[in-house]
Structure formats: structure tokens, C-alpha cells
Amino acid sequence: TAETTRTSDYYHCETQLPRRFECPGVWKYKPKPQNPMYMTTNNQYGHYAPTVHEMPTRFHGQSSKFSE
């Protein structure tokens, strides 16, 4: 199923990815309805939910600790 498809099954990931990138099927993706008169190619591209092929293979998270 889409929820069990993992990015690391298809691509070499250098680090441990956050779950939102590792399993894009868990996203609650609901595109907004668009007026067909004003439809653009970007609207068509954004209509589809993200897959493992659009996810990053690296993640460099930053600490939220206050800088000294």
C-alpha cells in the first residue's frame, strides 16, 4: 500500500529520514478544488499526492537551541 512504501526502499538515504519524508503515504493530502477556467500546469502538477520519488534523500535538521 502507499502508506508502507518507503523512500529508502527505492533510494540510498545517507541519514535517517523523518517519517514524513520516509513514508509520504501518511500525509493527509487533499488538493483544493480548482476552477477549470483558471487551471494552470502547476495546478495539475499539485493535484497529485507526493510519492517517494519527490521526497528528499538527505535531511539536515537544525537544533532549536538558542545560539550563544
JORASUL-V661056 format. One record per backbone hydrogen bond with DSSP energy under -0.5 kcal/mol. CO is the residue of the C=O (numbers start at 1). NH is the residue of the N-H. If there is no record, write none. Layout:
CO NH
CO NH
This chain:
1 4
1 5
2 5
2 25
6 9
6 10
7 10
7 11
11 13
12 14
15 17
18 21
18 22
19 23
22 7
23 26
24 27
27 29
28 30
34 36
35 38
36 39
40 44
41 45
42 46
43 47
44 47
45 48
51 54
51 55
52 55
57 14
57 15
59 61
